[in-house]
Amino acid sequence: MKPYIVIVHKDEHSAYGMTFPDAPGCFSAADDIDDIFIMATEALELWAEGMREDGLPIPEPRDFEVLRADPKWAERFGDAEIVIAVEAPWARRRQAAE
């Protein structure tokens, strides 16, 4: 499974905010840049649990280049502090079980 792309933004005097283009409604924040992967993974897991509980499908992540070309996200990528890729926590569990 492809990783989920996370757009990390930072305004002066604020935490690092995280947006997940392929996980609608999923977001997170971290006070320290060293915590962004932990917080992003936790947010993705909680979002997926909520989607499952609501009986909604979990969208597959798109390729980075496809996302970057999407006009809906172009400005966010342009304003990003950094962009990271986070493996879906449920994909790791599936791989471990195999």
C-alpha positions as CSV (number, residue, x, y, z in Angstrom):
1,M,0.0,0.0,0.0
2,K,1.2,3.5,-0.8
3,P,1.9,5.8,2.1
4,Y,-0.5,8.7,2.9
5,I,1.0,12.1,2.0
6,V,0.8,14.7,4.8
7,I,1.2,18.4,4.2
8,V,2.8,20.1,7.2
9,H,2.4,23.8,7.6
10,K,3.6,26.2,10.3
11,D,2.5,29.7,11.1
12,E,4.6,31.9,13.3
13,H,3.9,31.2,17.0
14,S,1.9,28.1,16.3
15,A,2.2,24.3,16.3
16,Y,3.0,22.3,13.1
17,G,-0.4,21.6,11.5
18,M,-0.9,18.5,9.4
19,T,-3.4,18.0,6.5
20,F,-4.0,14.6,4.9
21,P,-5.3,15.1,1.3
22,D,-6.4,11.5,0.9
23,A,-8.0,11.2,4.3
24,P,-10.8,13.7,4.4
25,G,-11.5,15.1,7.9
26,C,-8.1,13.8,9.2
27,F,-5.8,16.4,10.7
28,S,-3.3,16.7,13.5
29,A,-0.8,19.1,15.0
30,A,2.5,18.8,16.8
31,D,4.4,21.3,18.9
32,D,7.8,19.9,18.0
33,I,8.9,18.9,14.5
34,D,10.3,15.7,16.0
35,D,6.8,14.6,16.9
36,I,5.1,15.0,13.5
37,F,5.4,11.4,12.4
38,I,4.1,10.1,15.7
39,M,1.1,12.5,15.7
40,A,0.4,11.9,12.0
41,T,0.4,8.1,12.5
42,E,-1.9,8.5,15.5
43,A,-4.3,10.8,13.6
44,L,-4.5,8.5,10.6
45,E,-5.3,5.5,12.9
46,L,-8.0,7.3,14.7
47,W,-9.5,8.6,11.4
48,A,-9.5,5.1,10.0
49,E,-11.2,3.7,13.1
50,G,-13.9,6.4,12.8
51,M,-14.4,5.6,9.1
52,R,-14.8,1.9,9.9
53,E,-17.2,2.6,12.7
54,D,-19.3,4.7,10.3
55,G,-19.2,2.0,7.7
56,L,-17.4,4.3,5.2
57,P,-14.7,3.1,2.8
58,I,-11.1,4.2,3.5
59,P,-9.8,5.9,0.4
60,E,-6.6,4.6,-1.1
61,P,-3.7,7.1,-1.0
62,R,-2.7,8.7,-4.3
63,D,0.8,9.1,-5.7
64,F,2.7,12.2,-4.6
65,E,2.9,13.6,-8.1
66,V,-0.9,13.1,-8.7
67,L,-1.6,15.0,-5.5
68,R,0.7,17.8,-6.3
69,A,-1.0,18.2,-9.7
70,D,-4.4,18.4,-8.1
71,P,-5.5,22.1,-8.2
72,K,-7.4,21.6,-4.9
73,W,-4.1,21.0,-3.1
74,A,-1.6,23.1,-5.2
75,E,-1.6,26.1,-2.8
76,R,-1.2,24.0,0.3
77,F,1.8,22.2,-1.2
78,G,3.2,25.7,-2.1
79,D,2.8,26.9,1.4
80,A,4.0,23.7,3.1
81,E,6.8,23.8,5.7
82,I,7.5,20.2,4.7
83,V,5.7,17.2,3.1
84,I,6.0,13.8,4.6
85,A,4.7,10.3,3.7
86,V,3.2,8.1,6.5
87,E,2.5,4.4,6.1
88,A,-1.0,3.4,7.0
89,P,-0.8,1.8,10.5
90,W,-3.3,-0.9,9.4
91,A,-1.0,-1.8,6.5
92,R,1.8,-2.5,8.9
93,R,-0.4,-4.8,10.9
94,R,-1.5,-6.7,7.8
95,Q,2.2,-7.2,6.7
96,A,3.2,-8.5,10.2
97,A,0.3,-11.0,10.2
98,E,1.3,-12.5,6.8
